[in-house]
Structure formats: C-alpha cells, structure tokens
C-alpha cells in the first residue's frame, strides 16, 4: 500500500458563486464538502488510480468526524488510519467565481496537538510504514507539532526502507530536506524561499545539494521542472486549462508517487503528474480529477530533457 500523511487535515468547503464581488452579499449556486488537507487529496487521487492507500494524520471534533465520514463514504479505496486529537479539525473555504473561473481561498488554523497526541501518532506511523511501498508527507503543521516533524518522519521512513516524498514549505521544508527525502515537490514560491533563487533551474539543483535526492518544482500552468539523479526534465501540458486550481499540486504528487511505486521512469512519472494536475483544474473540487481530461492530456504532455 501507499501511505499518505496529513498532519493538518481539513474539511474542504467549496462555494460556487456567479460572480465574486468585494463588499457584497452573494447567493451561493453550489456547495461541496470534501475531506481535505494535501495528503487526503493525494490519497483520494491514488485510490482513483487503483492503488491501495492508507491515510494517517490527525482528526478531531465535529469537523474531524465529518472528514472521516466523508472519507469513508466518498473514498472507499482509502483506509482511514487518522489519529484522534482533542482539538477541532480546521475548515478551508474556497469561493469559485463562475464568471472568471478564479478561486479565493480561506484557510483556518489547525487544532493544537499535545505532546501525548504527537507521541501516539509517531507510534502509529512506525507501524504503518511496515506495510508501505512509499509514503507522502504533505501540507502544513498544526500548532503544537514540532517544526522539525517532517525531518523526523523522513528519517523514520528511510530507516524502514520506504521511499518518501515531502510536499511542504517554509521552515518544515528546510529541515525536512536536510533529512534526505527521496523527492520534494515545492511550488515556485516555496523553492525560492528554500534556496534564495527565483530562477527555478539553479534552485532545483541547489535544493538537491541541500539533501533531496530529487526535486520536482511545480511551475503552475507551465508544468513541472524535475532535477533528479538520472537527469533534468521539463514537463508541460499541451494547453492551459481554465478552472479551479485547488488541489492540482496534490494530484501531481499522486502522479509522482504512483509512478515511483510502479517503477516508472522519470519522463513517464512527470507526464502522469502533469496530466493529473491538469485534469484536477478541470474538476470542480480538490482531490478529484476529470478522467476524460486526464486521458486526453496524458498522451500530449511535452517532456523534454535538459
């Protein structure tokens, strides 16, 4: 199975309005609720691709109960191994402007995690690694979790012989890279913050020198840039797609991780990741992708070396 870790899970709420205007009241045309947080989005996409997936992290309070119920009801291929916490899981609210396709996002803070809750999570994480082919560590850290948490989780996975992908930003990313994850997937802003360079190509190489075995940078509509031990590649969709970009990066992680678990070469992994990302933009909610768009785009992704 593939293991995903979402320390700061969320209940994702998506509102669609005809047009979003500041300082105005809006009639919501459509409301969708989904289990959220980056790792849960990754887990749902992996399950849709046919992989056995176990999702762990924290869930607490009424919102956490709603996340777990939605996960069970809407993602039958995902095994729920979320750890309970006393605090209440956060919500994220995405408001989609139907006229422009633009999305405005509001992210609540996560629940405070106590030291005993963190210790219980670590014990469960070690047990889950015993049956994992690969693990994804995704998203922000809730209050109370040590800033070096991902570095510890990377080292634990490496000690268990499990390949690990890290997708986070800021200080958790800086510390996590030093623990030598197999892959990191920052966006352009996270990569620039990590390395101090706004030029993606030297920045990806710098991030590898800092400890990551491979670096896959998400460049938005321009696709992905990958610096790996086997070479450097750029992968781009055949055309720009309008829609909701929320969760597109998470779908790219699912593509990279599934390709790693299946033993695909880097060009094939990148083509899958770009196609899934594009198909997620074409889907109305995060953690889902449009299958027709995925099949259409996958064979047309441009992957070039150098």
C-alpha positions as CSV (number, residue, x, y, z in Angstrom):
1,X,0.0,0.0,0.0
2,X,0.9,3.7,-0.3
3,X,0.8,5.8,2.9
4,X,-0.2,9.4,3.0
5,X,0.4,11.7,6.0
6,X,-1.8,14.8,6.5
7,X,-0.9,16.3,9.9
8,X,-3.2,19.3,9.4
9,X,-6.4,17.7,7.8
10,X,-9.3,19.9,6.9
11,X,-12.9,19.9,5.8
12,X,-12.8,21.5,2.4
13,X,-15.8,23.6,1.6
14,X,-16.2,24.9,-1.9
15,X,-18.7,27.6,-2.8
16,X,-19.6,28.5,-6.4
17,X,-21.0,32.0,-7.0
18,X,-22.0,33.6,-10.3
19,X,-19.5,36.4,-9.7
20,X,-17.4,37.2,-6.6
21,X,-17.6,40.9,-5.7
22,X,-15.9,42.6,-2.7
23,X,-18.2,44.1,0.0
24,X,-21.3,42.4,-1.5
25,X,-23.7,39.6,-0.5
26,X,-23.7,36.5,-2.6
27,X,-26.1,33.8,-3.4
28,X,-24.2,30.5,-3.5
29,X,-25.1,28.5,-6.5
30,X,-23.5,25.2,-5.3
31,X,-21.8,23.9,-2.1
32,X,-19.5,20.9,-2.0
33,X,-17.8,19.4,1.1
34,X,-14.8,17.0,0.9
35,X,-12.2,15.6,3.2
36,X,-9.2,17.9,2.7
37,X,-5.7,18.7,3.5
38,X,-3.0,17.9,1.0
39,X,-2.3,14.3,1.9
40,X,-6.0,13.4,1.9
41,X,-6.3,14.9,-1.6
42,X,-3.3,12.8,-2.7
43,X,-4.9,9.7,-1.1
44,X,-8.1,10.1,-3.0
45,X,-6.4,10.5,-6.3
46,X,-4.2,7.5,-5.7
47,X,-7.3,5.4,-4.9
48,X,-9.0,6.6,-8.1
49,X,-5.9,5.4,-10.0
50,X,-6.4,1.9,-8.4
51,X,-3.8,1.9,-5.7
52,X,-4.3,0.6,-2.1
53,X,-3.9,3.7,0.1
54,X,-3.8,4.3,3.8
55,X,-4.3,7.9,5.1
56,X,-3.0,9.0,8.5
57,X,-2.7,12.3,10.3
58,X,-4.9,14.0,12.9
59,X,-8.7,14.4,13.1
60,X,-10.7,15.8,15.9
61,X,-14.0,17.4,17.0
62,X,-17.2,17.7,14.9
63,X,-15.2,18.8,11.8
64,X,-12.8,15.8,12.2
65,X,-15.8,13.4,12.4
66,X,-17.3,14.9,9.3
67,X,-13.9,14.5,7.5
68,X,-13.8,10.8,8.5
69,X,-17.4,10.2,7.5
70,X,-16.9,11.8,4.1
71,X,-13.7,9.9,3.6
72,X,-15.5,6.6,4.3
73,X,-18.5,7.5,2.1
74,X,-16.7,9.0,-0.9
75,X,-13.3,7.3,-1.0
76,X,-13.9,3.6,-0.5
77,X,-10.3,2.8,-1.6
78,X,-8.7,4.8,1.2
79,X,-8.2,3.2,4.6
80,X,-8.8,5.6,7.4
81,X,-5.9,5.5,9.9
82,X,-6.3,9.1,11.2
83,X,-5.3,9.6,14.8
84,X,-7.7,11.3,17.2
85,X,-7.0,14.7,18.8
86,X,-8.8,16.7,21.3
87,X,-8.9,19.9,19.2
88,X,-11.2,20.5,16.3
89,X,-10.1,19.9,12.7
90,X,-9.9,23.1,10.7
91,X,-12.0,24.1,7.7
92,X,-10.9,25.6,4.4
93,X,-13.3,27.6,2.2
94,X,-12.8,28.0,-1.5
95,X,-15.0,30.5,-3.3
96,X,-15.1,29.9,-7.0
97,X,-16.1,32.8,-9.3
98,X,-18.1,31.1,-12.1
99,X,-17.7,34.1,-14.4
100,X,-13.9,34.1,-14.4
101,X,-13.0,30.7,-13.0
102,X,-10.8,32.3,-10.3
103,X,-10.8,30.9,-6.8
104,X,-10.4,32.7,-3.5
105,X,-9.2,30.6,-0.6
106,X,-9.7,30.9,3.2
107,X,-7.7,28.6,5.4
108,X,-8.4,28.2,9.1
109,X,-5.6,27.3,11.6
110,X,-5.3,23.7,12.7
111,X,-6.1,22.3,16.1
112,X,-3.4,22.4,18.8
113,X,-1.7,19.0,19.1
114,X,-0.5,17.9,22.6
115,X,2.8,16.1,23.2
116,X,1.0,12.8,24.1
117,X,-1.1,13.0,20.9
118,X,2.1,13.5,18.9
119,X,3.8,10.6,20.6
120,X,0.8,8.3,19.9
121,X,0.8,9.4,16.2
122,X,4.5,8.6,15.9
123,X,4.0,5.1,17.2
124,X,1.2,4.5,14.7
125,X,3.2,5.9,11.9
126,X,6.1,3.5,12.5
127,X,3.6,0.6,12.5
128,X,2.0,1.7,9.2
129,X,5.4,2.0,7.5
130,X,5.9,-1.7,7.9
131,X,3.3,-2.3,5.1
132,X,4.1,0.7,2.9
133,X,5.7,0.8,-0.6
134,X,6.0,4.6,-0.5
135,X,4.9,7.5,1.8
136,X,3.9,11.1,1.1
137,X,4.3,13.7,3.8
138,X,2.1,16.6,2.9
139,X,1.0,20.1,4.0
140,X,1.3,22.4,6.9
141,X,1.9,21.6,10.5
142,X,-0.9,22.2,13.1
143,X,0.1,24.1,16.3
144,X,2.0,22.0,18.8
145,X,3.7,19.8,16.3
146,X,7.5,20.4,16.3
147,X,8.8,22.4,13.4
148,X,11.2,19.5,12.7
149,X,8.4,17.0,12.5
150,X,8.9,16.2,8.8
151,X,12.6,15.7,9.2
152,X,11.8,13.1,11.9
153,X,9.2,11.4,9.7
154,X,11.6,11.4,6.7
155,X,14.3,9.8,8.8
156,X,11.9,7.2,10.2
157,X,10.7,6.2,6.7
158,X,14.3,6.0,5.4
159,X,15.2,3.7,8.4
160,X,12.3,1.5,7.4
161,X,13.5,1.4,3.8
162,X,10.3,3.2,2.5
163,X,10.8,5.9,-0.3
164,X,9.4,9.2,0.9
165,X,8.1,12.3,-0.9
166,X,7.9,15.6,1.0
167,X,5.4,18.3,0.0
168,X,5.5,21.3,2.4
169,X,7.1,24.8,2.7
170,X,8.9,27.2,4.9
171,X,11.0,26.0,7.9
172,X,9.4,22.5,7.9
173,X,10.7,22.1,4.3
174,X,14.1,23.4,5.1
175,X,14.6,21.0,8.0
176,X,12.9,18.1,6.1
177,X,15.3,18.5,3.1
178,X,18.3,18.0,5.4
179,X,16.8,14.6,6.3
180,X,17.3,13.5,2.7
181,X,13.9,12.7,1.3
182,X,13.7,10.8,-2.0
183,X,11.6,13.5,-3.6
184,X,10.4,17.0,-2.7
185,X,7.7,18.9,-4.6
186,X,7.8,22.6,-3.8
187,X,6.0,25.2,-5.8
188,X,7.9,28.2,-7.3
189,X,7.5,30.3,-4.2
190,X,8.4,27.5,-1.7
191,X,11.5,26.7,-3.8
192,X,12.6,30.4,-3.9
193,X,12.2,30.6,-0.1
194,X,14.2,27.5,0.4
195,X,17.1,28.4,-1.9
196,X,17.0,32.2,-2.2
197,X,16.9,31.9,-6.0
198,X,13.9,32.8,-8.2
199,X,15.4,31.0,-11.2
200,X,13.8,27.5,-11.0
201,X,16.6,25.6,-12.7
202,X,19.5,26.5,-10.4
203,X,17.1,26.5,-7.5
204,X,16.1,22.8,-8.1
205,X,19.8,21.9,-8.3
206,X,20.6,23.8,-5.1
207,X,17.7,22.0,-3.3
208,X,19.3,18.7,-4.3
209,X,22.6,19.8,-2.8
210,X,20.7,20.5,0.4
211,X,19.7,16.9,0.7
212,X,16.8,16.0,-1.5
213,X,17.5,13.1,-3.9
214,X,15.1,14.5,-6.5
215,X,13.4,17.9,-6.7
216,X,10.2,18.4,-8.7
217,X,9.2,22.0,-8.9
218,X,5.6,23.0,-9.7
219,X,5.5,26.0,-12.1
220,X,1.7,26.4,-12.3
221,X,0.4,26.4,-15.9
222,X,4.0,25.9,-17.2
223,X,4.0,22.4,-15.7
224,X,6.9,20.7,-13.8
225,X,10.7,21.0,-13.6
226,X,12.5,18.0,-12.2
227,X,16.1,17.7,-11.2
228,X,16.9,14.0,-10.5
229,X,19.9,11.7,-10.3
230,X,19.0,10.5,-13.8
231,X,18.9,14.0,-15.3
232,X,16.8,17.1,-15.6
233,X,13.4,17.3,-17.3
234,X,10.7,19.8,-18.0
235,X,7.1,18.6,-18.5
236,X,4.3,20.9,-19.7
237,X,0.6,20.4,-20.6
238,X,-0.3,20.8,-24.3
239,X,-2.5,23.9,-23.4
240,X,-3.7,26.0,-20.5
241,X,-6.9,24.8,-18.8
242,X,-9.4,27.1,-17.1
243,X,-10.9,26.0,-13.8
244,X,-10.3,25.6,-10.1
245,X,-6.5,25.0,-9.4
246,X,-7.2,24.0,-5.8
247,X,-5.6,20.5,-5.3
248,X,-3.8,20.5,-8.7
249,X,-0.4,20.2,-6.9
250,X,-1.7,17.4,-4.8
251,X,-2.7,15.5,-7.9
252,X,0.8,16.0,-9.2
253,X,2.1,14.4,-6.0
254,X,-0.2,11.4,-6.5
255,X,1.1,11.1,-10.1
256,X,4.7,11.2,-8.9
257,X,4.2,8.8,-6.0
258,X,2.2,6.3,-8.1
259,X,4.9,6.3,-10.7
260,X,7.5,5.7,-8.0
261,X,5.6,2.8,-6.6
262,X,5.1,1.3,-10.1
263,X,8.7,1.7,-11.1
264,X,8.1,4.1,-14.0
265,X,10.9,6.2,-15.4
266,X,11.0,9.9,-14.7
267,X,9.5,11.1,-18.0
268,X,6.5,8.8,-17.5
269,X,6.1,9.9,-13.9
270,X,6.2,13.5,-14.9
271,X,3.7,13.0,-17.8
272,X,1.3,11.4,-15.4
273,X,1.7,14.1,-12.8
274,X,1.1,16.9,-15.3
275,X,-1.9,15.2,-16.8
276,X,-3.5,14.6,-13.3
277,X,-2.8,18.2,-12.3
278,X,-4.5,19.5,-15.5
279,X,-7.4,17.1,-15.0
280,X,-7.8,18.4,-11.5
281,X,-8.0,22.0,-12.7
282,X,-10.9,20.8,-14.9
283,X,-12.7,19.3,-11.9
284,X,-14.9,21.4,-9.7
285,X,-13.4,20.2,-6.3
286,X,-10.0,19.4,-4.9
287,X,-9.0,15.8,-4.5
288,X,-10.8,14.8,-7.7
289,X,-9.8,14.8,-11.4
290,X,-11.7,14.7,-14.6
291,X,-11.0,11.2,-16.1
292,X,-11.7,12.4,-19.7
293,X,-9.3,15.3,-19.4
294,X,-6.7,13.1,-17.8
295,X,-6.7,10.6,-20.7
296,X,-6.8,13.4,-23.3
297,X,-3.9,15.3,-21.8
298,X,-1.7,12.4,-20.7
299,X,-0.7,11.4,-24.3
300,X,0.0,15.1,-25.2
301,X,2.3,16.2,-22.3
302,X,5.5,17.6,-23.6
303,X,8.5,16.2,-21.7
304,X,11.9,17.4,-22.7
305,X,15.4,16.8,-21.2
306,X,17.8,19.4,-20.0
